[in-house]
Amino acid sequence: MRTDLAVIGAGPAGLAAALAAARRGIRVALVDAAPRPGGQYFRQPAPGLGTEGAVPRHGRRTWTRLRDALAESAVDVRPEHHVWCVERESGGLTVHALLGPEQRESVDVRADAVLLATGGYETVLPFPGWTLPGVVTAGGAQAMLKGGLVTPGRTAVVAGTGPLLLPVATGLAAAGVRVAALVESTDPARLPRHARALAGKLPEAAGYAARLLRHRVPVLTRHTVVRAHGEDRLTGVTVAALDAGGRVRPGTERLLPCDALAVGHGMLPHTDLAETLGCRLDGHAVAVDAEQRTDVPGVWAAGEATGIGGAALALAEGHIAGRSVAARLRGTAPDPHDWAPAARIRARERTAAAALHALHGPPAHWGDGVPDDTVLCRCEEVTAGAVREALTLGAGDTRTVKLLTRAGMGWCQGRMCAPGVAALTGCPPTPSRRPFARPVPLGVLAARHDRPTPHDRPHPRSEEGPS
């Protein structure tokens, strides 16, 4: 199919961008891997659970407004499209996607412009026992609750660092799970230095605090998970207090019996598609200008892909990007005054996001307590000891560690283990620049190779022989 704008990702940023562009006469295709729009933040229960039409708990009013506007718009919504590559071709860009749950058939969406609203993914710093059944990421527990109406267990510990832990702990408690503790490694004494930047977040934080108190959830600040216990599945976790330098304080360990552990140490932007296109990165995020344009012509980015900042920031960035695309495709320079309110929200939320990032860093000496037999790369079963040995052999970056140990060469392509490997080795993460953003069946690639192009087709007289 051919369209003016292909938006990849139907979370807050993608929805805002698609609607803003469509309202200004731009043909928009909204491509997303999920069965329904909404992304992780507005995730709804899966079809067939008897909850059709249900409104997500988070941002009810905002979601209702977006959902109704999308239904009334001319946006071409394309669910269950798993994008594996975006290519620049003469005349525009081509989005390649695999269809449906089985992902064995590919489809192309050709567009004059592409907006990357690919979101982010969680990071988990490994510890002994983190591969046990019953241990899930914090976002994974939230997805189970929102999308499947199920919980990871009856008694849970929520641990790690970052603002995501609050909605996960309160959501599990509201669903009837006994939350044995919320374990946060951040020192609350650091909060006052960021109070001004986070002033707008205080009412939301107070609401979560009230819910934790109502459900009698103990909060252990400046603590971390030391070990998860169990044979066939999780039976408990040991947590310990941290000193001012981020090291475990001897003698503070305590065992918390539980059958579920939801753990997370922040998030990173999804940049696979942006890197494939050659977009410049700013640290871990896609670099954009004031219009949300990347340095690649015809490519915009918004939301968590440009930096982790939450739904309000994603909505503002998406709105600005959609209006910018609409103007640029019409051949006019956009007027920033047209999106001034969204720009003010963007500036405020970016300031808050930077403060949260500075506040919620993982323990500085996390790697000191990771034994050599702890698995870092689950796909390839690479241990911390093997990674440390690679350093003794001269590895000075994560790519060399990968070549020496195979850490990051498995199915997830390092999405789970790369942050842990980088943190353990002290090496900065190396950009991936993978040709594909997800595994692609060989049959799909072979079919594309065998498809004749105009230059491949024989001339009408070529099979007739000499005249």
C-alpha distance (Angstrom), angle and dihedral (degrees) to the residues before:
residue distance angle dihedral
M1 . . .
R2 3.81 . .
T3 3.80 125.7 .
D4 3.79 140.1 157.9
L5 3.81 97.9 -118.5
A6 3.79 130.8 18.7
V7 3.81 112.9 -161.0
I8 3.81 112.5 -162.1
G9 3.78 110.4 -154.9
A10 3.81 128.4 32.5
G11 3.79 99.0 -145.5
P12 3.82 123.2 112.7
A13 3.82 94.7 -65.5
G14 3.79 95.2 45.5
L15 3.79 93.8 46.0
A16 3.81 92.9 48.9
A17 3.80 92.0 47.7
A18 3.80 95.2 46.5
L19 3.80 92.8 49.8
A20 3.81 94.1 45.0
A21 3.81 92.1 51.7
A22 3.81 95.4 41.8
R23 3.81 91.9 52.0
R24 3.80 87.3 59.9
G25 3.79 95.6 53.9
I26 3.80 99.7 -93.2
R27 3.80 118.6 141.0
V28 3.80 105.2 -124.2
A29 3.81 132.2 -168.4
L30 3.81 112.1 -164.6
V31 3.81 108.5 -156.3
D32 3.81 121.7 -168.7
A33 3.81 137.7 160.5
A34 3.81 94.9 -136.8
P35 3.82 123.9 85.3
R36 3.81 90.7 -117.3
P37 3.82 136.2 23.3
G38 3.79 121.1 -99.5
G39 3.78 106.5 84.4
Q40 3.79 121.6 -140.3
Y41 3.79 94.5 -48.9
F42 3.80 95.0 53.2
R43 3.81 94.9 31.4
Q44 3.81 113.0 155.4
P45 3.80 130.9 -159.0
A46 3.78 114.2 -81.1
P47 3.83 117.7 -94.9
G48 3.79 113.2 -91.0
L49 3.80 96.0 39.2
G50 3.79 91.7 101.3
T51 3.79 93.9 -110.7
E52 3.81 101.2 105.3
G53 3.78 109.5 155.9
A54 3.80 93.4 19.9
V55 3.79 115.8 151.4
P56 3.84 118.2 -131.5
R57 3.80 115.4 -111.4
H58 3.81 92.0 -127.2
G59 3.80 115.1 74.8
R60 3.79 96.9 -8.1
R61 3.80 95.1 173.9
T62 3.79 94.0 44.6
W63 3.79 93.2 47.8
T64 3.80 92.9 48.0
R65 3.80 90.2 51.8
L66 3.82 92.9 47.9
R67 3.81 93.6 44.4
D68 3.79 93.8 50.3
A69 3.81 92.9 44.6
L70 3.82 90.6 50.4
A71 3.81 91.5 50.5
E72 3.81 91.1 52.1
S73 3.81 95.0 44.0
A74 3.79 131.9 86.8
V75 3.82 91.9 -120.5
D76 3.82 111.6 136.4
V77 3.82 101.9 -133.1
R78 3.79 112.4 -156.7
P79 3.83 111.4 -173.9
E80 3.80 125.7 -172.5
H81 3.80 91.5 31.5
H82 3.82 107.0 139.2
V83 3.80 105.9 -161.9
W84 3.78 113.3 -144.0
C85 3.79 101.9 169.1
V86 3.80 143.6 4.4
E87 3.80 116.8 -153.8
R88 3.77 132.1 -166.9
E89 3.78 109.8 -132.2
S90 3.77 135.0 169.5
G91 3.77 105.9 -73.9
G92 3.81 98.1 21.3
L93 3.77 142.8 -45.5
T94 3.80 132.5 -44.1
V95 3.80 122.8 -146.4
H96 3.81 113.0 -154.6
A97 3.81 115.2 -157.6
L98 3.81 137.5 174.1
L99 3.78 115.2 -132.2
G100 3.80 130.8 -126.8
P101 3.79 132.7 -17.7
E102 3.81 94.4 -51.1
Q103 3.82 94.0 49.7
R104 3.80 95.1 -153.8
E105 3.79 99.7 126.1
S106 3.78 124.3 64.4
V107 3.79 129.7 -148.7
D108 3.80 131.5 -172.9
V109 3.79 128.0 -138.0
R110 3.80 113.4 -166.3
A111 3.78 117.7 -159.1
D112 3.77 142.3 166.5
A113 3.81 90.2 -131.5
V114 3.80 137.4 17.2
L115 3.78 128.9 -152.8
L116 3.80 116.3 -158.6
A117 3.81 111.3 -147.3
T118 3.79 94.6 157.4
G119 3.82 97.7 145.2
G120 3.78 125.9 -150.1
Y121 3.76 141.8 -76.8
E122 3.79 134.8 -134.0
T123 3.75 127.1 -102.6
V124 3.79 124.6 -146.5
L125 3.79 123.6 -170.6
P126 3.83 106.3 -142.7
F127 3.80 124.9 -118.0
P128 3.81 132.5 172.2
G129 3.80 109.5 -65.4
W130 3.80 97.5 15.7
T131 3.82 90.7 127.2
L132 3.83 93.6 60.0
P133 3.80 118.7 117.8
G134 3.78 106.4 -99.9
V135 3.81 94.3 44.0
V136 3.81 110.6 106.1
T137 3.77 135.2 160.3
A138 3.78 117.4 -94.8
G139 3.79 90.4 -114.0
G140 3.78 89.9 47.2
A141 3.80 90.7 56.9
Q142 3.79 89.1 48.6
A143 3.82 91.5 49.8
M144 3.81 91.0 50.5
L145 3.77 90.0 51.7
K146 3.81 96.5 45.0
G147 3.78 101.2 36.0
G148 3.79 103.4 29.8
L149 3.81 102.7 25.0
V150 3.81 87.6 -130.6
T151 3.78 133.9 116.7
P152 3.82 128.4 -137.5
G153 3.82 91.8 -124.0
R154 3.78 147.5 -29.0
T155 3.81 97.6 -97.1
A156 3.77 117.5 33.5
V157 3.77 141.1 -178.8
V158 3.81 116.8 -152.9
A159 3.80 110.8 -156.3
G160 3.78 146.3 163.3
T161 3.76 126.3 58.9
G162 3.79 139.3 -65.5
P163 3.81 140.7 64.4
L164 3.82 93.1 -76.8
L165 3.82 90.3 74.7
L166 3.82 91.5 69.6
P167 3.82 99.2 60.3
V168 3.81 90.2 40.1
A169 3.81 93.7 53.5
T170 3.81 94.2 44.0
G171 3.81 92.1 43.7
L172 3.81 92.9 52.4
A173 3.80 91.6 45.9
A174 3.81 91.5 50.1
A175 3.82 88.7 51.3
G176 3.81 91.0 58.0
V177 3.80 99.8 -96.9
R178 3.78 115.9 138.9
V179 3.79 103.6 -126.1
A180 3.79 104.1 -152.4
A181 3.81 92.4 -166.6
L182 3.77 145.7 -21.3
V183 3.82 103.3 -132.0
E184 3.82 113.1 -162.2
S185 3.80 121.1 178.0
T186 3.82 94.0 -157.7
D187 3.79 118.0 104.9
P188 3.86 108.0 -125.9
A189 3.81 88.6 -147.9
R190 3.81 86.9 75.4
L191 3.81 92.5 61.4
P192 3.85 99.2 83.2
R193 3.80 92.9 62.6
H194 3.84 88.7 59.0
A195 3.80 97.3 36.7
R196 3.79 96.0 107.2
A197 3.80 94.5 51.9
L198 3.81 90.9 45.7
A199 3.80 97.4 44.8
G200 3.81 91.5 109.5
K201 3.81 90.9 53.9
L202 3.81 95.8 52.9
P203 3.85 96.7 88.4
E204 3.81 90.4 52.3
A205 3.82 91.6 46.8
A206 3.81 90.5 48.3
G207 3.78 89.7 53.5
Y208 3.79 91.7 53.3
A209 3.81 90.8 46.5
A210 3.82 90.5 53.3
R211 3.81 91.2 50.9
L212 3.79 92.1 48.7
L213 3.80 89.0 51.4
R214 3.79 91.9 47.3
H215 3.82 91.1 53.2
R216 3.84 91.6 42.0
V217 3.79 94.1 -122.2
P218 3.83 111.0 169.8
V219 3.81 112.9 -132.5
L220 3.81 117.7 -149.0
T221 3.79 110.0 -169.2
R222 3.81 122.3 -168.7
H223 3.80 88.7 24.3
T224 3.78 131.9 117.8
V225 3.81 139.9 -168.2
V226 3.79 110.6 -98.7
R227 3.80 100.3 179.0
A228 3.79 142.2 -7.4
H229 3.81 116.4 -137.8
G230 3.78 133.4 -148.3
E231 3.79 144.9 86.2
D232 3.80 110.1 -131.5
R233 3.82 93.5 6.7
L234 3.77 141.9 -3.0
T235 3.80 117.6 -64.0
G236 3.80 101.3 166.0
V237 3.80 147.4 -28.5
T238 3.78 133.0 -124.0
V239 3.79 114.6 -136.7
A240 3.79 128.8 -174.7
A241 3.79 139.2 -171.4
L242 3.79 121.8 -103.4
D243 3.78 126.0 -136.1
A244 3.80 123.8 -132.9
G245 3.81 90.4 -84.9
G246 3.80 94.6 53.3
R247 3.80 97.0 -104.1
V248 3.80 124.0 131.8
R249 3.78 111.2 -99.4
P250 3.83 109.2 -129.0
G251 3.79 114.5 -120.1
T252 3.82 95.7 24.7
E253 3.80 96.8 95.5
R254 3.79 117.4 125.6
L255 3.80 132.3 178.2
L256 3.82 118.9 -127.1
P257 3.82 112.2 -166.6
C258 3.81 110.9 -139.4
D259 3.78 142.2 139.1
A260 3.82 96.4 -143.3
L261 3.78 134.0 46.0
A262 3.82 120.2 -171.6
V263 3.79 106.9 -166.6
G264 3.79 134.5 174.2
H265 3.79 138.7 158.9
G266 3.78 102.0 -162.2
M267 3.79 132.9 -71.9
L268 3.79 139.8 -83.7
P269 3.82 128.7 -151.2
H270 3.81 120.4 -101.6
T271 3.81 102.4 -119.3
D272 3.83 103.6 157.1
L273 3.80 95.7 110.6
A274 3.80 92.6 41.5
E275 3.81 91.6 51.6
T276 3.80 91.4 48.2
L277 3.80 89.0 54.9
G278 3.81 90.5 48.8
C279 3.81 96.9 -111.8
R280 3.79 114.8 165.6
L281 3.79 116.4 -110.2
D282 3.78 126.9 -142.4
G283 3.78 101.0 -151.2
H284 3.80 104.8 -53.8
A285 3.83 95.2 -19.5
V286 3.79 135.5 78.4
A287 3.80 109.4 -98.2
V288 3.81 114.3 -125.6
D289 3.78 137.4 172.6
A290 3.82 128.8 -128.0
E291 3.84 89.7 -74.1
Q292 3.84 92.5 49.9
R293 3.81 90.0 -108.7
T294 3.79 119.5 148.7
D295 3.79 121.1 -142.3
V296 3.83 89.6 -100.4
P297 3.82 111.1 89.1
G298 3.80 112.9 -112.0
V299 3.81 94.8 15.9
W300 3.82 123.8 109.0
A301 3.83 128.0 176.2
A302 3.80 133.1 -161.6
G303 3.78 141.1 167.4
E304 3.79 126.9 23.9
A305 3.82 91.4 -13.5
T306 3.81 87.8 72.6
G307 3.81 93.5 45.0
I308 3.80 135.6 -39.7
G309 3.79 108.2 -89.3
G310 3.80 112.6 133.2
A311 3.79 137.0 -106.9
A312 3.81 99.2 -57.4
L313 3.81 91.5 55.2
A314 3.80 91.6 44.7
L315 3.81 92.1 52.2
A316 3.81 92.0 50.1
E317 3.80 93.6 47.1
G318 3.79 91.9 46.5
H319 3.80 92.3 51.2
I320 3.81 91.8 50.3
A321 3.80 92.2 46.6
G322 3.81 92.9 49.3
R323 3.80 92.7 51.5
S324 3.80 91.5 45.6
V325 3.81 92.2 51.3
A326 3.80 91.5 48.7
A327 3.79 92.4 53.3
R328 3.80 95.5 43.1
L329 3.80 93.6 49.1
R330 3.81 89.0 52.2
G331 3.79 88.4 53.6
T332 3.80 97.1 -111.8
A333 3.79 132.6 116.2
P334 3.82 110.2 -112.3
D335 3.79 120.2 -120.8
P336 3.83 110.3 -126.0
H337 3.80 89.3 -151.5
D338 3.81 87.5 70.4
W339 3.81 90.7 68.8
A340 3.81 99.6 30.2
P341 3.86 94.5 126.0
A342 3.81 90.7 52.1
A343 3.81 90.4 46.5
R344 3.80 90.6 54.6
I345 3.81 90.4 51.2
R346 3.80 89.6 47.5
A347 3.81 92.3 52.7
R348 3.80 92.9 47.3
E349 3.80 94.5 46.6
R350 3.79 93.2 46.1
T351 3.80 89.5 53.8
A352 3.80 90.3 50.6
A353 3.81 91.5 46.0
A354 3.80 91.4 53.0
A355 3.82 90.0 50.7
L356 3.80 92.1 49.5
H357 3.80 90.7 49.0
A358 3.80 90.9 51.9
L359 3.81 91.6 45.6
H360 3.79 99.4 47.1
G361 3.78 104.8 48.1
P362 3.82 116.4 147.2
P363 3.82 118.3 -104.5
A364 3.79 108.6 -65.6
H365 3.81 94.1 -134.0
W366 3.79 98.0 37.9
G367 3.81 93.3 130.7
D368 3.81 93.6 57.5
G369 3.80 91.5 72.5
V370 3.81 98.0 46.9
P371 3.84 110.4 104.1
D372 3.80 119.5 -139.2
D373 3.82 92.7 -110.7
T374 3.82 93.3 58.5
V375 3.80 111.8 114.3
L376 3.81 111.9 -122.9
C377 3.81 100.6 172.0
R378 3.78 108.4 43.6
C379 3.81 95.9 -174.1
E380 3.81 94.7 56.0
E381 3.84 96.9 24.5
V382 3.81 93.2 -123.7
T383 3.80 114.0 167.7
A384 3.77 131.2 -145.5
G385 3.79 88.0 -111.2
A386 3.80 91.8 58.5
V387 3.79 90.7 50.3
R388 3.80 91.6 49.7
E389 3.81 89.5 49.3
A390 3.82 89.0 54.6
L391 3.80 88.3 58.6
T392 3.81 90.8 54.3
L393 3.81 88.3 52.3
G394 3.78 90.1 58.6
A395 3.79 104.9 -91.8
G396 3.79 108.3 158.2
D397 3.79 101.5 172.8
T398 3.79 138.2 34.3
R399 3.80 93.1 -105.3
T400 3.81 91.4 59.7
V401 3.80 90.1 45.9
K402 3.81 87.3 53.0
L403 3.81 92.4 51.1
L404 3.82 92.5 48.5
T405 3.80 98.1 43.7
R406 3.86 107.4 19.2
A407 3.82 88.9 -123.4
G408 3.79 104.4 157.1
M409 3.82 96.9 18.1
G410 3.80 95.1 102.9
W411 3.79 134.7 93.4
C412 3.82 95.3 -67.8
Q413 3.84 91.5 48.5
G414 3.79 92.2 -135.4
R415 3.79 98.2 -51.4
M416 3.81 90.6 125.0
C417 3.79 101.9 33.3
A418 3.82 106.0 30.4
P419 3.83 95.5 82.9
G420 3.80 90.9 48.4
V421 3.80 93.0 47.1
A422 3.81 90.9 48.9
A423 3.80 92.4 47.8
L424 3.81 93.6 47.3
T425 3.80 94.8 47.7
G426 3.79 97.8 37.5
C427 3.82 88.7 -129.1
P428 3.80 119.5 135.4
P429 3.83 112.6 -113.5
T430 3.80 114.1 -95.9
P431 3.84 117.2 -131.1
S432 3.78 109.3 -106.8
R433 3.84 102.7 -145.1
R434 3.80 90.7 -172.6
P435 3.83 115.9 -179.8
F436 3.82 90.2 -133.9
A437 3.79 129.3 38.9
R438 3.82 93.0 -149.2
P439 3.83 138.1 12.3
V440 3.81 112.3 -72.5
P441 3.83 124.7 -159.2
L442 3.79 112.6 -112.0
G443 3.80 88.4 -128.5
V444 3.81 90.2 63.0
L445 3.80 92.0 51.3
A446 3.81 92.2 44.6
A447 3.80 91.9 50.5
R448 3.79 90.4 52.2
H449 3.79 91.5 49.5
D450 3.82 92.7 49.1
R451 3.80 93.6 48.3
P452 3.83 106.3 107.5
T453 3.78 119.1 -124.7
P454 3.82 124.4 -153.4
H455 3.82 88.8 -97.5
D456 3.82 91.6 51.2
R457 3.82 96.5 53.4
P458 3.82 113.9 98.6
H459 3.79 119.5 -112.4
P460 3.83 111.6 -102.0
R461 3.84 90.3 -111.5
S462 3.81 96.7 40.6
E463 3.81 94.6 95.0
E464 3.80 96.0 44.4
G465 3.78 95.9 77.1
P466 3.78 125.7 -137.2
S467 3.78 115.6 -19.7
